[in-house]
Each structure stands twice: as C-alpha cells, then as structure tokens.
Amino acid sequence: MKKTLTRGLALATALLCMGNLTAKASKEYVKQEINASDRCMPTFFEKIKARMAFSLGWKDGADAKAWHDTGLAKAREEVILFNDDTPFDPVVIAEEKRDGYTAKKVVFNISADSRVLAYLLVPKGKGKHPAALMLHDHGSEFTIGKEKMVQPFGDSDEDKKKLVTAQNWSKKFFTGTFPGDELAKRGYVVLSIDAFGWGDRSVKGFSTSSQQSLACNLFNIGSSFASIIAQEDCRAAKFLAEQKEVDSRKVAAVGFSMGAFRAWQVSALSDDITAGIADCWMGTMPGLMVIGNNQLKGQSAFSMLHPTIAKYLDYPDFAGLAAPKPMLFYNGEADKLFPVDVVNEAYAKMHSIWKANGAEDRLHTEIIPAGQHTFLIEQQKTAYDWLDSQFAKIK
C-alpha cells in the first residue's frame, strides 16, 4: 500500500513538472519563419551573418605573401573544378574587316567538355599587342552574351537578330558603344566568350527561372553554375595570353556587372591575367545579404554563388588575392544593387591589402557621382586611359 502511494505521488509530481515545463516552453517558443516569398531569408539570418568569420579573410598586420598564398590555394580548391589542360585547337570560321582591326569568329575548346564560338578582335600592325578578356553581364538577357561586349556580325537571320538585340543593349548600358571594340581601336587584342547559359550556349526558352534548375542539377553532380563560369574564364584568359599577337605580360580582364564579378575573380585566380577593370560589382558579403538586395534573388545569384567560399573569404578578400596586380573598380553612387556604404567598406579592405603588398598606387577605386548601373563611354575612356598607363610601365 505504501509503495503504491509513493509511486502515485511520484507520478503526480512528474506530471506536474512536465506541465510546468510545457507551459514554460510554450511561452518561450518563437515561431521561426521565412520573412518573404520572393527574396527569402530566415528570420534569424542576422544571427547567421554574425557567425560569418571568413577564417582566411585579410587582417591588418598579416604577412601579405603568406596570406595570399594560403587564400589563393583555398579559393582555387573551392572554385576550380579540376585541372583542365585540354588543347584549345582553335579554328577561325569567319572574319570582318573593321577600322584598324579585324573581327574574327573563332571556335576553340574552352574545356574538356565544351567547344565554344568566340569573338576575337586583332589590331592591324606587327608585333605584340596588349590584350583584354571582355566579360559580359547577366542582365537576365540570355540570347546574347559575347555580343554585349563586342559588336556581332554575320548574314544569317539569327546573326541579324542578335545584332539588333546587342545594339539595344549597348544603348541601354554603354552609351551606344561596344566596350571590346573601343579597346580594339586602341590597339588591344580582344576576346569575348559566352558564359555558360548565354548566347550560343543557351537554348530557346532559357529564362531567369531556368537557372535554378540548372544550378540544382549541377550541385547534384558535384559541380556548380558559378564554378563552370569561373573555370572557363580562366581557360579563356590562357587562350588569349597564348595568341601570337599578344604580349602575355599585358593581359587585362574587363567586365561590367556580373562581368565585373568575373573580372576580379579571374584576376585573382589566373596567373595569365595581369590587370583588371571591374565596373559595378563590389561590396561585402554581409552587406549585400540584406532583404531587398539582388543577391537574394535566387536564380540570378547562382551564376556567382560558390557554395562554400563564405567559410573562408569575403568578396573583397577574394578580389584582394589579385594584389599586387593593377586593378580598377567603379561603382555608381545611385546603383541600387550595391549600396555606397557597403562598397566603401569593401574598398577600404582592398586598399589595406594592396598597401600591405607595397602596391596601393596600383589600386584605383571610385564611386561615380550619381552613377547608375552602367558603363558609359566617359567611364570606359577613363578606365582604358588608366589601363594604358599601367601597361606603359611594363617594358
């Protein structure tokens, strides 16, 4: 009888305690929600951002060379899929004479998996020329890629359609110019390729939402959309540097918007790139991961999203791996995609990196007053003048 009463009392006490705990847990429970149906983030995203330590990020006072070597090795490990030394085997399939240079359509192996059609602009005159790898933007316009940077040519209906689309793109973002042709007029050998998913490497009906399926399928087979683009940009840089008309000491990467991301990325990753111009893409990762920013617009971000790089390097850290190479960065004061305070924070870190390398004079960063998300002829001219001056120092 006594044992029965004892057991009953213990059970009642346990149930009472459980009830108290349940009531307490109920009061403390906070429903975890996704805070938007479009540019989704968890309600606890600020806590996640606070844990972003960027373990290999630049810290003032660090040994610049040791930091560079460690960071570059990790960036290449995380971004480059495999060592690809496939012969390029280029073939020129068409040419057009232009004022001071020749435009060529050239086909070559961009990787072990893909053979691509590119534009190659070659200036008149003997000897070695400086060169520029022209990297196009995203823009959610997939029917043209290389044609955004170099004026297309050809007699087919498709060629003519691309020319019209490219001319409209040029008027919208480049003051009616083609940035690659402007450099060719200055005596540069110019190469422009389609990033994977654009131009001749796209398919009818491929859209902004199609990128999510592409990216997920690539993740499933141990690859990524962004890594394919990065690796192919490195291969394109090598192809350009090896052209007989090119001075391999003077090979720049030049890009706008997503192309600017690609420009500083390939400048960091590739030994074949010796200078870079990046217009309209820079900021800190935490600063851009805010509700409303385009970086949260899922589909488009996949082309620039390396799954694990955020463990190690922030964007200015990654770009800083290009130091001490000459680099120019432009951002627009009125560019809603890249808030000025976030851009300036990134610029400050990059200046610290170039300074530690004894090369701060080789880094030019600028916020264009009232500037939009564009690469207008005035900015092109000053950027190209700067590039001329940097390459003039190489004898």
C-alpha positions as a printed Julia matrix, in Angstrom:
395×3 Matrix{Float64}:
  0.0    0.0     0.0
  2.81   2.36    0.99
  4.69   1.6    -2.25
  1.55   2.28   -4.28
  1.06   5.68   -2.62
  4.72   6.55   -3.15
  4.56   5.65   -6.82
  1.34   7.64   -7.27
  2.88  10.68   -5.61
  5.98  10.42   -7.83
  3.83  10.15  -10.97
  1.72  13.14   -9.95
  4.85  15.18   -9.25
  6.34  14.21  -12.64
  3.18  15.14  -14.48
  3.04  18.47  -12.65
  6.65  19.19  -13.58
  6.0   18.26  -17.2
  3.03  20.57  -17.24
  5.12  23.42  -15.87
  7.86  22.74  -18.42
  5.32  22.61  -21.24
  3.82  25.9   -20.14
  7.29  27.47  -19.88
  8.34  26.15  -23.31
  5.11  27.42  -24.81
  5.81  30.93  -23.53
  9.41  30.88  -24.84
  8.59  29.36  -28.23
  9.08  31.78  -31.1
  7.8   30.71  -34.47
 10.65  30.63  -36.98
  9.52  31.97  -40.3
 10.82  32.79  -43.73
 10.31  36.52  -43.97
  9.45  36.92  -47.66
  8.04  34.88  -50.51
 10.43  36.38  -53.06
 13.91  37.18  -51.75
 13.66  34.7   -48.92
 15.73  34.78  -45.75
 15.09  33.13  -42.38
 14.02  35.45  -39.59
 17.24  34.5   -37.77
 19.52  35.49  -40.67
 21.25  38.24  -38.67
 22.48  35.58  -36.22
 23.82  33.54  -39.13
 25.6   36.57  -40.58
 27.15  37.3   -37.18
 28.8   33.88  -37.33
 30.4   34.56  -40.73
 34.02  34.65  -39.57
 35.73  34.42  -43.01
 38.51  32.37  -41.46
 41.04  33.21  -44.2
 39.98  36.83  -44.63
 42.52  39.63  -44.65
 43.55  41.03  -41.25
 45.75  44.11  -40.99
 49.28  43.24  -39.93
 49.25  39.82  -41.6
 52.11  38.72  -43.82
 50.85  39.68  -47.27
 52.58  36.91  -49.22
 51.69  34.14  -46.76
 48.07  35.34  -46.68
 47.93  35.49  -50.48
 49.37  32.01  -50.95
 47.07  30.42  -48.4
 43.97  32.27  -49.59
 44.61  31.64  -53.27
 45.15  27.93  -52.69
 41.84  27.73  -50.83
 39.99  29.83  -53.45
 41.24  27.6   -56.25
 40.31  24.5   -54.24
 36.77  25.76  -53.68
 36.16  27.27  -57.14
 38.16  25.37  -59.76
 36.56  22.01  -60.52
 39.55  20.16  -61.97
 42.84  20.75  -63.72
 41.97  21.19  -67.4
 44.79  21.33  -69.94
 42.73  20.29  -72.96
 44.32  21.59  -76.21
 42.42  24.64  -77.47
 42.56  23.59  -81.16
 41.21  26.94  -82.47
 39.65  27.38  -85.91
 38.68  30.75  -87.42
 35.35  30.37  -89.22
 34.62  33.98  -90.28
 36.24  37.41  -90.45
 35.18  41.03  -90.88
 37.49  43.98  -91.53
 36.87  46.94  -89.24
 38.52  50.33  -88.81
 42.01  49.46  -87.6
 41.35  45.85  -86.66
 39.84  42.56  -87.81
 36.91  40.86  -86.09
 37.09  37.07  -86.16
 34.73  34.31  -85.17
 36.91  31.64  -83.63
 35.9   28.22  -82.31
 38.02  26.54  -79.63
 37.87  24.1   -76.71
 37.03  26.16  -73.64
 37.18  22.96  -71.58
 37.36  19.2   -71.84
 33.56  19.29  -72.15
 32.72  22.3   -74.34
 33.8   23.78  -77.65
 32.67  27.4   -77.98
 32.31  30.18  -80.54
 34.02  33.42  -79.51
 34.82  36.86  -80.94
 38.48  37.71  -81.33
 39.47  41.25  -82.36
 43.01  41.65  -83.73
 44.51  45.11  -84.41
 46.48  45.89  -87.53
 50.25  46.1   -87.23
 53.09  43.76  -86.43
 54.47  42.95  -83.04
 52.89  42.05  -79.73
 49.8   43.9   -78.51
 48.2   44.32  -75.07
 45.03  42.26  -74.68
 41.69  42.27  -72.91
 39.34  39.47  -71.95
 35.88  41.08  -72.13
 33.41  39.59  -69.64
 29.73  40.24  -70.21
 27.0   40.92  -67.66
 23.98  38.88  -66.58
 21.05  41.22  -67.17
 18.54  38.34  -67.43
 19.12  38.54  -71.18
 20.38  35.15  -72.34
 20.06  35.39  -76.14
 23.3   37.38  -76.31
 26.48  37.08  -74.25
 29.74  37.88  -76.05
 27.7   40.2   -78.29
 27.14  42.51  -75.33
 30.85  43.37  -75.32
 31.8   43.0   -79.0
 29.73  44.07  -81.99
 28.43  40.91  -83.68
 28.46  40.24  -87.41
 27.12  37.67  -89.86
 24.5   37.25  -92.58
 22.12  34.72  -91.06
 18.75  35.73  -89.67
 19.99  34.75  -86.21
 23.08  36.97  -86.62
 20.92  39.92  -87.66
 18.56  39.39  -84.74
 21.5   39.28  -82.32
 22.89  42.49  -83.79
 19.63  44.34  -83.09
 19.45  42.98  -79.53
 23.12  43.84  -78.93
 22.69  47.38  -80.26
 19.77  47.95  -77.92
 21.83  46.58  -75.03
 24.67  48.89  -75.96
 22.39  51.93  -75.93
 21.0   50.97  -72.53
 24.27  50.35  -70.7
 27.26  51.54  -72.77
 26.24  54.85  -74.42
 25.81  53.08  -77.73
 29.34  51.66  -77.81
 30.7   48.12  -77.66
 33.35  48.13  -74.88
 35.51  45.48  -76.58
 35.59  47.33  -79.88
 36.63  50.52  -78.08
 39.7   48.7   -76.75
 40.45  47.15  -80.15
 40.55  50.67  -81.61
 43.29  51.41  -79.05
 45.38  48.5   -80.29
 44.26  45.74  -77.93
 43.65  42.14  -78.92
 40.19  41.41  -77.54
 38.5   38.11  -76.72
 34.84  37.75  -75.75
 33.16  34.42  -74.97
 29.65  33.39  -73.94
 29.39  32.41  -70.31
 27.66  29.06  -69.89
 23.95  29.72  -70.43
 24.25  32.8   -72.65
 24.33  33.44  -76.4
 25.27  30.4   -78.45
 25.47  28.38  -75.21
 21.84  28.91  -74.27
 18.63  27.34  -75.54
 15.34  28.79  -76.7
 13.14  29.41  -73.69
 16.0   29.55  -71.17
 14.93  32.16  -68.64
 15.71  33.62  -65.26
 13.83  30.81  -63.52
 15.63  28.17  -65.61
 18.83  28.95  -63.74
 17.52  27.37  -60.54
 17.01  24.01  -62.23
 20.41  24.24  -63.93
 22.17  25.18  -60.69
 20.47  22.47  -58.63
 21.25  19.79  -61.19
 24.9   20.87  -61.24
 25.02  20.76  -57.43
 23.66  17.21  -57.61
 26.61  16.07  -59.71
 29.24  17.8   -57.59
 29.63  20.91  -59.73
 28.16  24.41  -59.75
 26.96  27.04  -62.2
 29.42  29.61  -60.82
 32.39  27.23  -60.89
 31.87  26.36  -64.55
 31.87  30.07  -65.41
 34.95  30.75  -63.27
 36.95  27.86  -64.66
 36.06  28.74  -68.24
 37.08  32.37  -67.67
 40.48  31.12  -66.51
 40.75  28.97  -69.61
 39.75  31.91  -71.84
 42.46  34.01  -70.19
 45.06  31.38  -71.01
 43.83  31.08  -74.59
 44.09  34.84  -75.05
 47.53  35.1   -73.45
 48.84  32.41  -75.8
 47.79  34.16  -79.02
 50.8   35.03  -81.16
 49.71  38.68  -81.43
 49.53  39.12  -77.62
 52.09  40.47  -75.17
 51.43  37.99  -72.36
 52.68  40.49  -69.77
 49.77  42.79  -70.63
 46.51  40.83  -70.44
 43.57  42.52  -68.68
 40.18  41.23  -67.57
 37.44  43.79  -68.17
 33.85  43.34  -67.06
 30.54  45.03  -66.29
 28.03  43.93  -63.62
 28.26  40.12  -63.4
 31.19  40.57  -65.78
 32.85  42.77  -63.13
 32.47  39.94  -60.61
 34.04  37.67  -63.21
 36.8   40.2   -63.88
 38.08  40.45  -60.32
 37.52  36.74  -59.81
 39.64  35.69  -62.8
 42.22  38.36  -61.93
 42.61  36.64  -58.57
 42.54  33.06  -59.84
 44.52  33.27  -63.09
 48.23  33.93  -63.48
 47.53  34.81  -67.13
 45.62  37.97  -66.15
 47.94  40.83  -65.22
 45.42  43.67  -64.64
 41.69  44.15  -64.24
 38.8   46.58  -64.64
 35.6   45.82  -62.71
 32.62  48.13  -63.21
 29.55  47.8   -60.98
 30.18  44.75  -58.81
 31.74  45.03  -55.37
 30.63  45.02  -51.77
 30.98  42.95  -48.62
 29.07  39.7   -48.45
 27.22  40.5   -45.2
 26.44  43.98  -46.52
 24.83  42.62  -49.67
 22.92  39.86  -47.87
 20.08  42.12  -46.81
 16.38  41.95  -47.59
 15.67  43.61  -50.92
 19.14  43.17  -52.41
 19.5   41.43  -55.74
 21.95  38.92  -54.26
 18.93  37.3   -52.63
 17.06  36.97  -55.91
 17.83  33.27  -56.06
 18.07  32.35  -59.7
 20.42  35.07  -60.9
 22.74  34.74  -57.92
 23.55  31.1   -58.76
 25.9   32.22  -61.56
 28.07  33.92  -58.9
 27.45  31.62  -55.94
 30.24  29.3   -54.81
 28.67  27.05  -52.16
 31.42  27.09  -49.52
 33.61  30.13  -50.21
 31.86  32.17  -47.48
 33.51  29.98  -44.85
 36.85  31.45  -45.81
 36.76  34.69  -47.83
 34.56  37.75  -48.14
 34.21  39.33  -51.59
 36.92  41.98  -51.03
 39.21  39.26  -49.64
 38.7   37.2   -52.8
 39.29  40.24  -55.01
 42.32  41.11  -52.88
 44.01  37.9   -53.96
 44.69  39.75  -57.22
 47.1   42.1   -55.41
 49.61  43.45  -56.35
 48.21  43.43  -59.91
 46.84  46.79  -61.16
 43.06  46.82  -60.59
 40.38  49.45  -61.18
 36.94  49.33  -59.56
 34.0   51.59  -60.4
 30.65  51.65  -58.64
 27.77  54.05  -59.16
 26.55  56.29  -56.37
 22.94  55.68  -57.46
 23.37  51.97  -58.19
 20.66  50.37  -56.04
 22.25  46.93  -56.34
 25.39  47.99  -54.47
 24.8   50.47  -51.6
 27.61  53.02  -51.3
 28.44  52.28  -47.65
 28.82  48.59  -48.41
 31.0   49.36  -51.44
 33.23  51.72  -49.45
 33.67  49.09  -46.73
 34.9   46.64  -49.37
 37.12  49.27  -50.99
 38.74  50.06  -47.63
 39.68  46.42  -47.08
 41.11  46.11  -50.59
 43.23  49.24  -50.11
 44.63  47.65  -46.94
 45.57  44.55  -48.92
 47.26  46.44  -51.77
 49.04  48.67  -49.24
 50.38  45.61  -47.43
 51.72  44.44  -50.78
 53.5   47.77  -51.3
 51.27  48.44  -54.3
 48.45  50.76  -53.18
 49.18  53.01  -56.17
 48.09  50.11  -58.42
 44.58  50.01  -56.98
 42.06  52.59  -58.17
 38.6   52.59  -56.6
 35.93  55.16  -57.35
 32.29  55.89  -56.66
 30.87  57.61  -59.76
 28.74  60.6   -58.6
 25.08  59.97  -59.47
 26.3   56.89  -61.38
 23.79  54.19  -62.3
 24.34  50.51  -63.06
 26.08  51.31  -66.36
 29.5   51.51  -68.04
 29.12  54.73  -70.0
 31.58  55.99  -72.59
 33.08  58.5   -70.13
 33.89  55.72  -67.65
 35.19  53.49  -70.43
 37.55  56.21  -71.61
 38.98  56.97  -68.17
 39.25  53.26  -67.35
 41.03  52.5   -70.61
 43.35  55.5   -70.16
 44.21  54.09  -66.74
 44.86  50.65  -68.24
 47.1   52.16  -70.94
 49.11  53.93  -68.25
 49.54  50.74  -66.22
 50.69  48.69  -69.19
 53.01  51.51  -70.33
 55.06  50.87  -67.17
 55.85  47.35  -68.42
 58.82  47.47  -70.78
